[in-house]
């Protein structure tokens, strides 16, 4: 690299960066302000696990490792595969959730995708600490391609920016 290129490069030194601690929803598994993926084979219980986690967050309850949450928080729980009335709400109630603290974005008139402004609007309104998209494939915009790493990075970058801005997991 020559000096001319160096002068034109947009550079910063790490000495100017203010280091900060990570805020954890559940240490060391789920950091706030970041994206966390839960994966597994069909039928492994991923949705059930997330429902119980959402219930614990909504009540300030106990996490699977026995850790007690410091306070109750709002959750946005989006599920494209199950009905909210006959499946999701009964499961939340069985898990002990405070349903006054668990919201979802209505998709009847328009399917929700990761590039939808309604996600940020919901974060502003609810101040949710946890947002769940179940399953992730259902919320990928039609023009994105799951096998195209560049398109997926662009799509997740916006979601990561929202997580960072609103300090939610």
N, C-alpha and C positions, 0 to 999 in steps of 0.2 A: 504494500500500500504506500503510495507516495504522499507527501505532505499536503498537496492540493486536495486529494481525496479526503484526507483526515480532517481538513478544515471544513469541508462540506458535510461531513457525516454528522448525524444527529446523535451526539454522545453525551452521556452523563457518567459520572463515577459513583461507585457504590458508597464512597465516603459521604456523599450528599444524601443518601437514603436514610430515612429515620426507621430503624428496625422496630417492629412491634410484635407482641405476642399474638398467637392465634386464639380466638374466642371459640370455644368448643361447645357444641350442643351436647355431644357425648364423646368424651375423651377416651381413646385416641381414634375414634371411628368416624365421627361426623363433625367436621369443622363448620362454623358459621362463616358466611361470606364466600363459600366455595361450593362446587358441585361434587356430590358423592353419588356413585352408581352402585346399586345393589343388583348383582346378577346371580343367576342360577338356572337350573333346568326347570322346565314346566312342572308344576306340582310340588316344588321344594318348599313352598310356604312363604315366598317373598312378599306377596300382598298381605298375608296374615301378619307377618312380622311388621310390615310398615303400618298396618292399622293399629297394632298394639303400641308401636312407637309413637304414632300420632296421638293415641289416647293418653299415653304417659306425658307427652309434651303439653297436651291440653289441660291436664290436671296438676302438673308439677309433680307427677308421680315417680315411680321407680322404673329405671331402665333395666334391660335384660341382665346386666352384670351386677345389679343390686344398688347402683348409684342412684341417689335421690336427687331429682332436679331441684334447682334453687327456687323456681317459681313456675306457675302455669303460663303458657303462651298460646298464641293463635297459630293454627295450622291451616294451610290450603292443601286439600287432598283431592287431586284430579284422577279419576279412574275412568278410562274409556270402555272397559270391558264389562262392568257390572252396573246394575241399576241402583240409583241412589236410595230409593225407597225400600226395595225389598232385599237388597244385599248389603250395600255399604253401611247405611244407618244401623241396621240390626247388628252388624259385625262391630261397629264402633261402640254401640251400647254394651255388647257382650264384653268388650275390652275395657269397659269402664270410662269411656271418653266423656268429656264435657262437650257435647255437641254445639253448645253456644260458642265454642272456641274453635270449631272446625268448619271451614268454609269450602265452597267449590265454585268454580266459574261455570255459569250456565252455558251449555253448548248447543241448545236446541236450534237456534237460528243460524249459528255459524260454528263450525268445528274449531277448536282451539289448537293452535300450533305454537311452537317455541318463539316464533317471530311476531306473535300477536301482542298488541299494545295492552290488551286486557290483563295480561300477567302483571305488568308494572302497576296498572291501576289497582289491581287487587292487593298487591304488596303495599301500596300507599294507604289504601283504606283499612286493611286489616293489621298491618305491622306484623305479619306472620314471621315466626322464627323458623318454621319448617314448611317447605313446599314439596309435595310429592306428585310425580307424574307417573302413572301406572297404566300401561307399560310405556316406556320411553318411545318406542316406535310409533305409537299412535299420535304423538305430538310433533313429529318431524314434518316440516313443511313439504308439500308434494314436490316442489322443485328441487329439494335436497335429495341426495342419494347416499344411503347409509354406507355403501362401500367406497364412496369417494371421500378420502380423509380430509381433503381441503374443504369441501362443502360442509362436512360434519364439524370441522374446527370453526368455521364461520358461524354455524348455527349455535354451537355451544358457547362461543365467545360472548354472544349477546346475553345468553342465560347466565354465564359466569359474571358478567358485568352487573347484572341485576342482583345476583346473590351478594356480590361485593358491596354494591351501593346500599342495599337494604339490610345487610348483615344477617342474611337468613341462610339456612342450610337447605 
